[in-house]
Amino acid sequence: MSFFIKAYITLFLLLPASLSIRAQDSTSHLFTVAGNCGMCKSRIEKAAKDAGAETAVWDAESQQLRLAVNPKLTDIATIKKSIAAAGHDVDGLRADNEAYNALPECCLYTRMEPGSDSNVPATDQGTISFEVAGVCGMCKSRIEKAVRADGLKNARWEASTQLLTLSFDPAVYDVEAAKARILTAGHDVEGRAADADAYTKLPACCHYRDEANVHKVTGRDHHDDHTVTGVVMQENNRGELTPIESANVYWVEDASIQAQTDASGVFRIDHQEHLKQLVISYAGHQPDTLAIVDPHEVVVVTAKDNVLAEVTVSARRRSNYIAALSPTRLEVLTGQELFKAACCDLSESFETNASVDVVSSDAVTGSKQIQMLGLSGIYTQLTVENLPGPRGLAIPLGLNSISGTWIESIQIGKGIGSVVNGFENIAGQINVELKKPETSDRLFFNAYTNNMGRSDINLNLSHRFNERWTGGLLLHDNFMYNKNMNFSNNGFRDVPVGNLFSGVNRWKYEDGKGFVLQFGFKFLSDDRTGGQIDFDPATDKLTENRYGLGFDIERYEVFAKIGYVFPQQTQRSIGLQLSGSAYDQHSYFGLRTYDARQRNAYANLIYQDIIGTVVHKYRTGLSMQYDRYDEHYIGQQFARTEAVPGGFFEYTYSPSEKFDAVLGMRGDYNNLYGWFATPRAHIRYQPIAGTTFRISSGRGQRTANIFAENTAALASSRIVRIATANHGENAYGLKPEIAWNTGISFDQSFRLFQREASFSAEFFRNDFTNQVVVDYENPRELVFYNLEGKSYSNSMQTELRLMPLPHFEARMAYRFFDVKTTYTNTLMQRPLVARHRGFLNLGYRTHSGGWHFDYTLNITGQKRLPSTAANPIAYQMPEYSQTYTTMNAQISKTIGKNRPIDLYIGGENLTDFFQQNPVLAADQPFSEFFDSSLLWGPITGRMFYIGVRFSVK
């Protein structure tokens, strides 16, 4: 393992020299491009890069675009055509009128005349500067508009110098007529007084003769009564801009003065002298207090990846939000949310979330599993950037393999998912987005330690080698060497000791013409030992001297994502997702051994386009999933090869932002179980702004891996029995698990305490037509068999989100689960699932953002426990567990901006509640009564931790 790590780090650090050689072939170019604002800058630079420019920087003041171009790849003529097609006039090439007229209002610059060329000497093209009186941005717009006429190439007025500079064709343009038009508009020209009536009619803030307004000439702030104008646009991942309608705009000082953006994304809101703080909010974003420095300038806001950002003002997104425009109910946890807790790995990243529970699988192995909608995590599809995450045999320990510091965001989709992502989703999908080398910090370091003997070290590196290539390296090292941690004093270690090391090396290539390639390599090594405190593997392994268990796991994965967006039809694209993994596990539990191997290959080809207009969209493609399993449990071999080729089609109908309907169908062939179909549907309806309904329904199918998904049973004396006629058929002789999921949800946003708030309610039901029943009801054995009867889950959740004070967020939720399964002809409540759960999360940050305070409360109701009536009284458990409460809290302080350092300290399970008897017959671990699988509560008590994060932007 060390060889691979050293080789990859060396490769990562040396490649900049080799890949940057291409930069030597580049040539620099400078020419004029007409534009106005920050949106123009983004559009111009993107158009240049799309046409092959390696770098592109446009300056609004000089109207100059500076390029670095490799002549082997493109030429200046091609780049100019691309910019003109985007709607901007270029030296020697005028944009098409239709493209120009389609620009947002704030981007409608003064047109360049046909054949204009900034490289022509000024004496030939006509240039003049003269004094024009004015004070503000509104004056600037009025003056430059007044001089427009045939023959004008460019006009620019500066408040600081009071000079108007014109570039024009002397044979056509009349300068004196332009001066007369300025006077008529109300502005003095070269000492000549403007028309008195025109000056009087100017807004009060534009009265340049008023001494109170003279300070505007020197650039100082001024506020007076007039209208603030702005535009809010949505930018997709291809850089295309579309207006956002119905975004809310209001003043903090007087919330009764408010406005909404129109169909063009434009808003106009009344302004008065005392109004200085503007809020721009849109569903899915955290509204923030925005200082308007110059109320006379146009406010330009763009939204990308659910973040509002612009040239003049910005807004902070919520750390946890519901994606308002998603047809599925998608909850997004951002990196800010993950920083509310230590989040050393993925299993700990849901501590501040109400939708997902993470519980320990048993009392000795340290493995964890998620629960969603009242069902085990095996029914929730886990993906990493929409590629298969840890699955199959890797499920039990896979949550520990993804470091929390690698994660950019987590998307939690409840209910049935898209057919594009496969057929295994039953309860929902969790997609983890890792940090991207092109957008993440160049260096990120995290160190964590707690009072229980655990330490974590994380190192993230990223580098941009040139305009096309970026690379990243993500490393995670976990140490646990406290062999004596035993809260219940039963002689067993609460957490196995050892080391887990994992990493990701990833690369991205983008040619700027629509082609994108991403590929990389992942690795994991997990070596841990548990059992009795004084267990020594050298002398006690697989003997009755002392009870012990051990894991030696290695997993390797390669992945690639290849995509192409058609330049002339940006709604059309094709992508290919590829991955392959190898998983090897050697383990023992007391006197039992379990060894397993899995080889996996995955391919997914996706083509998407529109039918006529964006109202009708579709995605279609082909997929292949291949798994080869080889398991050995106590001398028995369970081997199988499972190949599932398939195809899918998904149609989306979106007549407006208020309605979406998504209909999908998959057809797949499993070599073990034959053909099967997977229909799915989603509907989103927003009758009025802020009110959203969603309905979903569909089918899911998966194959159970009974040993890997029930490691708790391996760490006990239960006899494992598969109640089927032929264990060698198909997968353990069992049928595939099939379920139908239907859900409905309601989201309502409103204002409370003069701030945004929201309320949501949801209900989901799963009905299994077949399920591999895991029967713990006999304490002497664990039995697997096909469902004969009913099995279902009903899940209901309500949640309230609000901000009672500035910078203070509160979330509270209640959940109810009704989960039942037929066990040997009796419909019973599923064991170890709480029917009632309560959740509260409070977060406060100081105005400067330097201090963060977070608190989470979880209340877990009673859980039914499997029967232990057949055990001796000393080894029996009650029918139901206790109700218990846990509390977590963290305080963090950020120091610095360019190279910020975060110091954090926190505590988990501050109520110090833990299960007193997590292991039955701990004093007789080799007896028939020994059982570590009946864990219903925390296994460890109060824990404190401290850590530091450091990053280089």
Disulfide bonds with the S-S distance in Angstrom:
none
